[in-house]
């Protein structure tokens, strides 16, 4: 019997122009990610989560960047990783096969590269992500 095909759903919310303002640019892309049915062993141990975050941020298990984690007892992890202009925050509930993840990156491409590597590292069967543009820079019209 073949394993079910992983499902990934992404919602994108278009930016709304501020009233009486002209849109210029955004500071970052923020992906709010939920992963379900990931293997218990990958979510339960802080060292495994740190390894996955380092891979997601650099494309290598041995890259630069800062990764900090907290190991819950008996299992579960909260962690933060910083790589240049990208930041990843994760909280895991391995008993439910669930992880909640925030990805902030200075570029759209950077955020989605991290997202794809996180899916590779945690091997979830279902993923839901919301994309938000953060820090809309605007030029206000003179009144």
Buried (B, 14 or more C-beta within 10 A) or exposed (E): EEEEEEEBEEEEEEEEEEEEEEBEEBEBBBBBBBBBBBBEEBBBBBEBBBBBBBBBBBEEEEEEBEBEBEBBEEBBBBBBBBBEEBBBBBBBBBEEBBBBBBBBBBEBEBBBBBBEBBBEBBEBBBBBBBBBBEEBEEEEEEE
